[in-house]
């Protein structure tokens, strides 16, 4: 009945000693793995259940490896619970399906912005740093929802204006110029363009451009680029708005309140915030 993280959440990389010291988790010269291992032994923990994705389970494995090397074996049971659905070899991680369904419902409201202005560009940014599953699954769920939808072509409520015209994922490089030429034809014909974008799509190119200009790119404890600082959605909104001749552009960043999973179907709460470009 309840979602969220009642037992708390952690974004700590135990092998990143500098970050652990900065957070006050250990003192200078102390090994975070040793500190965590000592606590587990003190609490007589013999089975460690981890709930999360790749980073979570990787850190748990590091602890188990450390403890085994110090004659204190711990069984680690990893529970793949991430809406990114990027835990190999798990085909379906907990929460991924629900997140896609709820994200599609959210965009069904966002897409109504297509009629707010002439030559309207909408970019909907979904979670997915290195994996495009959630973006693709949400796009499919949304497009499936259009079947049988009552439309009024006389009032510009057409399926073409409600459709997605592009889906960009991290696994495929974005040729902005080629896509701009294609999407401009869509804009000229239907007076709007709707795009789904994974938060990690095109990030390598954006980072390369920033670093080439001598700008520093902030990263988290795991070495990941801080996407809220790079803002891929806003970046591509500006790029495409100019090339498509958009009069108005809106970038919606989708946020899942369960952060990576819902407790049950229908209990996922999705929100977002917008960037507007005129």
Backbone torsions as a table, in degrees:
resi	resn	phi	psi	omega
1	UNK	NA	-19.7	-176.0
2	UNK	-120.9	142.8	175.5
3	UNK	-107.7	-152.8	-180.0
4	UNK	78.6	-159.0	-178.8
5	UNK	-132.0	76.9	-178.5
6	UNK	-57.0	-31.3	-177.9
7	UNK	-91.2	4.9	178.5
8	UNK	94.1	171.4	-176.9
9	UNK	-141.1	155.5	-178.1
10	UNK	-138.8	135.7	172.9
11	UNK	-120.8	51.6	-176.2
12	UNK	-107.9	129.2	173.9
13	UNK	-103.7	107.8	-173.5
14	UNK	-64.9	-22.0	178.9
15	UNK	-86.5	-3.9	175.0
16	UNK	-96.5	84.4	-173.6
17	UNK	-60.3	-43.9	-177.2
18	UNK	-58.2	-42.7	-179.8
19	UNK	-68.3	-38.9	179.4
20	UNK	-64.9	-37.8	176.8
21	UNK	-67.0	-42.9	-179.8
22	UNK	-60.1	-36.3	-179.5
23	UNK	-81.2	-7.3	-179.8
24	UNK	80.4	17.1	-179.2
25	UNK	-78.9	-29.8	176.0
26	UNK	-139.8	164.1	177.3
27	UNK	-94.2	163.6	179.3
28	UNK	-55.0	130.5	179.2
29	UNK	91.3	-7.0	-179.6
30	UNK	-93.9	141.1	179.4
31	UNK	-86.8	117.5	-179.3
32	UNK	-58.6	-36.3	178.0
33	UNK	-63.1	-40.4	178.9
34	UNK	-65.0	-40.8	-179.6
35	UNK	-64.2	-44.7	179.7
36	UNK	-65.9	-40.1	179.6
37	UNK	-64.1	-41.6	178.8
38	UNK	-60.2	-41.4	-179.4
39	UNK	-65.2	-42.0	178.8
40	UNK	-63.8	-41.6	179.3
41	UNK	-67.3	-39.2	179.6
42	UNK	-62.9	-38.0	179.8
43	UNK	-86.1	1.1	179.4
44	UNK	56.9	42.1	178.0
45	UNK	-82.9	125.6	179.1
46	UNK	-114.6	-17.9	176.6
47	UNK	-129.0	122.2	-178.5
48	UNK	-111.4	116.3	177.0
49	UNK	-95.6	125.0	177.6
50	UNK	-112.8	139.2	-179.7
51	UNK	-120.2	111.7	-179.1
52	UNK	163.1	-159.0	-176.7
53	UNK	-105.3	-147.2	-173.7
54	UNK	-62.8	-47.6	-178.5
55	UNK	-61.0	-44.8	-178.5
56	UNK	-59.6	-50.4	-176.2
57	UNK	-71.7	-29.2	176.5
58	UNK	-65.8	-42.8	179.4
59	UNK	-66.5	-37.5	177.8
60	UNK	-63.1	-40.2	178.6
61	UNK	-63.9	-36.6	178.1
62	UNK	-63.5	-40.4	178.8
63	UNK	-65.0	-44.6	-179.4
64	UNK	-61.4	-41.8	179.2
65	UNK	-62.9	-41.8	-179.6
66	UNK	-65.2	-45.3	-178.0
67	UNK	-65.6	-39.3	179.4
68	UNK	-64.1	-35.2	177.9
69	UNK	-71.3	-13.5	178.5
70	UNK	-115.1	29.9	173.8
71	UNK	59.0	34.5	174.5
72	UNK	-135.3	84.7	-176.1
73	UNK	-69.5	136.1	177.1
74	UNK	-128.7	133.3	175.7
75	UNK	-88.5	124.0	179.6
76	UNK	-104.0	123.3	177.6
77	UNK	-111.6	107.5	-177.9
78	UNK	-89.5	129.2	177.8
79	UNK	-107.9	108.5	-177.1
80	UNK	-71.5	98.6	-176.3
81	UNK	-128.6	84.8	-179.4
82	UNK	-149.0	132.3	-178.9
83	UNK	-72.5	-12.0	175.9
84	UNK	-69.5	-23.1	-179.4
85	UNK	54.8	45.8	-175.2
86	UNK	-119.6	28.0	178.9
87	UNK	-97.6	105.3	179.5
88	UNK	-79.2	134.0	8.2
89	UNK	-102.2	22.7	-178.4
90	UNK	-68.9	126.7	-178.7
91	UNK	-77.2	-37.4	-176.0
92	UNK	-136.8	105.2	178.7
93	UNK	-84.4	155.7	-177.3
94	UNK	-62.4	130.4	175.4
95	UNK	97.2	-20.1	-174.1
96	UNK	-65.9	-42.6	-177.8
97	UNK	-65.5	-46.6	180.0
98	UNK	-61.3	-41.7	-179.3
99	UNK	-60.6	-40.4	179.2
100	UNK	-65.7	-43.5	-180.0
101	UNK	-63.2	-44.3	-178.6
102	UNK	-71.9	-34.0	176.7
103	UNK	-64.1	-36.3	178.2
104	UNK	-65.3	-39.9	177.8
105	UNK	-64.2	-39.6	179.6
106	UNK	-63.0	-45.1	-178.7
107	UNK	-68.4	-25.6	177.3
108	UNK	-59.9	-25.2	174.1
109	UNK	-85.9	-42.9	-178.4
110	UNK	-60.4	-39.4	-173.9
111	UNK	-63.1	-18.2	178.6
112	UNK	-65.0	-13.9	174.7
113	UNK	-65.1	-16.6	-177.4
114	UNK	-59.5	-24.3	-179.6
115	UNK	-99.7	3.1	-176.0
116	UNK	-72.2	-30.8	-178.2
117	UNK	-144.8	156.8	172.2
118	UNK	-70.2	151.5	-179.9
119	UNK	47.7	61.5	-175.2
120	UNK	-93.8	131.8	176.3
121	UNK	-112.8	125.3	176.8
122	UNK	-120.0	125.4	173.4
123	UNK	-117.4	121.8	-178.2
124	UNK	-108.2	110.8	-175.9
125	UNK	-93.6	123.3	180.0
126	UNK	-108.4	162.3	177.0
127	UNK	-69.6	151.9	-179.4
128	UNK	141.5	87.3	-176.3
129	UNK	-70.1	-51.3	-177.6
130	UNK	-118.9	-7.8	-176.4
131	UNK	-124.5	129.3	-177.4
132	UNK	-91.6	10.9	-176.0
133	UNK	-54.8	-54.5	-173.2
134	UNK	-61.7	-41.1	178.6
135	UNK	-62.5	-46.2	-179.1
136	UNK	-66.7	-42.9	-179.0
137	UNK	-67.4	-38.2	177.5
138	UNK	-66.9	-40.1	178.3
139	UNK	-61.8	-43.8	179.4
140	UNK	-64.3	-44.7	-179.8
141	UNK	-61.9	-38.9	179.1
142	UNK	-67.2	-47.1	-178.8
143	UNK	-63.2	-36.4	176.7
144	UNK	-63.0	-33.1	-177.6
145	UNK	-70.2	-14.8	-179.2
146	UNK	-79.1	-16.2	-179.9
147	UNK	-65.4	123.8	178.9
148	UNK	81.8	3.1	179.9
149	UNK	-70.2	127.5	178.1
150	UNK	-62.9	132.2	-177.4
151	UNK	-128.4	157.7	179.4
152	UNK	-132.9	82.6	-177.9
153	UNK	-55.1	-31.9	179.8
154	UNK	-65.1	-21.0	177.1
155	UNK	-110.0	24.0	179.1
156	UNK	65.5	16.5	174.8
157	UNK	-93.4	80.9	-178.4
158	UNK	-109.7	159.8	178.4
159	UNK	-65.3	-34.5	-179.5
160	UNK	-63.0	-34.0	179.2
161	UNK	-78.3	-23.9	178.7
162	UNK	-88.4	-20.8	-176.0
163	UNK	-66.7	162.7	169.9
164	UNK	-88.1	136.7	-177.9
165	UNK	-106.3	-10.7	177.6
166	UNK	-162.2	144.3	174.2
167	UNK	-132.3	119.7	-177.2
168	UNK	-115.0	129.8	-178.2
169	UNK	-125.7	159.6	-176.6
170	UNK	-62.2	-26.8	-175.4
171	UNK	-71.7	-16.7	-176.6
172	UNK	-123.4	126.7	-179.6
173	UNK	-67.4	141.1	-178.8
174	UNK	-94.5	118.3	173.2
175	UNK	-89.6	92.2	-172.1
176	UNK	-58.8	-44.4	-177.4
177	UNK	-64.7	-45.1	-180.0
178	UNK	-64.7	-43.5	179.2
179	UNK	-66.7	-36.3	179.3
180	UNK	-63.2	-39.5	178.4
181	UNK	-64.3	-42.7	179.4
182	UNK	-66.3	-46.9	-176.3
183	UNK	-70.7	-25.0	176.9
184	UNK	-65.7	-34.3	176.7
185	UNK	-66.4	-36.5	176.5
186	UNK	-66.0	-44.7	179.5
187	UNK	-60.9	-44.8	-179.2
188	UNK	-64.2	-30.7	-176.8
189	UNK	-86.9	-42.8	-172.2
190	UNK	-112.5	-2.6	175.6
191	UNK	69.3	13.7	176.8
192	UNK	-161.6	159.3	174.7
193	UNK	-138.9	129.0	179.2
194	UNK	-116.3	124.4	-174.5
195	UNK	-124.9	136.8	169.3
196	UNK	-102.4	133.0	-176.4
197	UNK	-133.7	124.1	171.0
198	UNK	-68.1	143.5	-177.5
199	UNK	-61.6	-22.1	-179.6
200	UNK	-97.8	-3.0	-178.6
201	UNK	-67.2	128.3	177.4
202	UNK	75.1	2.9	-175.8
203	UNK	-63.1	-38.6	-179.1
204	UNK	-60.0	-40.3	179.0
205	UNK	-68.9	-39.6	179.4
206	UNK	-63.7	-45.6	-179.8
207	UNK	-62.4	-41.8	179.5
208	UNK	-60.1	-41.3	179.0
209	UNK	-65.7	-42.7	-179.9
210	UNK	-64.2	-45.3	-178.6
211	UNK	-69.3	-31.0	176.8
212	UNK	-65.6	-27.3	177.9
213	UNK	-87.3	1.3	178.7
214	UNK	85.1	11.0	179.8
215	UNK	-87.0	141.9	178.3
216	UNK	-83.6	142.8	179.8
217	UNK	-111.5	111.9	-177.7
218	UNK	-66.5	143.6	179.1
219	UNK	-131.1	155.6	179.7
220	UNK	-87.2	-173.3	-176.1
221	UNK	-63.4	-22.7	-179.1
222	UNK	-91.3	1.2	-179.6
223	UNK	86.8	3.3	179.3
224	UNK	-77.8	142.7	174.5
225	UNK	-62.7	134.0	177.3
226	UNK	-74.8	103.3	-172.5
227	UNK	-66.7	-26.4	178.3
228	UNK	-69.8	-18.0	176.5
229	UNK	-88.7	-33.5	-179.1
230	UNK	-81.7	-35.4	177.6
231	UNK	51.5	69.4	-179.6
232	UNK	-57.9	-39.9	-179.2
233	UNK	-59.7	-47.3	179.4
234	UNK	-65.2	-37.4	179.4
235	UNK	-60.9	-50.3	-177.9
236	UNK	-72.7	-28.3	176.0
237	UNK	-61.8	-42.7	179.4
238	UNK	-68.8	-41.4	-179.7
239	UNK	-61.0	-52.1	-175.9
240	UNK	-73.4	-34.6	-179.2
241	UNK	-57.6	-43.8	-179.5
242	UNK	-68.4	-44.5	-175.3
243	UNK	-73.8	-26.9	-178.9
244	UNK	-92.7	-8.7	-176.6
245	UNK	69.1	34.9	179.8
246	UNK	-69.9	136.1	176.6
247	UNK	-80.9	-33.8	177.8
248	UNK	-142.3	143.3	179.7
249	UNK	-134.2	140.9	179.7
250	UNK	-130.0	129.6	175.8
251	UNK	-115.7	118.7	179.1
252	UNK	-107.2	123.9	178.0
253	UNK	-98.4	114.5	-176.6
254	UNK	-76.8	132.4	179.4
255	UNK	-124.2	129.6	177.9
256	UNK	-100.6	123.5	-175.7
257	UNK	-68.0	-21.2	176.7
258	UNK	-82.5	-3.2	-179.7
259	UNK	68.6	-47.6	178.6
260	UNK	-139.8	-2.3	-177.3
261	UNK	-167.9	155.6	174.0
262	UNK	-106.4	154.0	-178.6
263	UNK	-78.6	-27.6	177.9
264	UNK	-161.8	157.3	177.3
265	UNK	-57.4	134.7	179.6
266	UNK	89.2	-6.3	-179.5
267	UNK	-105.2	1.5	178.1
268	UNK	-79.2	129.5	177.7
269	UNK	-110.7	123.5	-177.6
270	UNK	-115.0	134.2	176.2
271	UNK	-134.8	-172.4	180.0
272	UNK	-173.5	174.9	172.1
273	UNK	-138.5	160.3	-169.2
274	UNK	-119.4	147.5	165.4
275	UNK	-111.8	131.7	178.3
276	UNK	-113.4	137.4	178.0
277	UNK	-127.2	128.5	177.8
278	UNK	-108.4	NA	NA
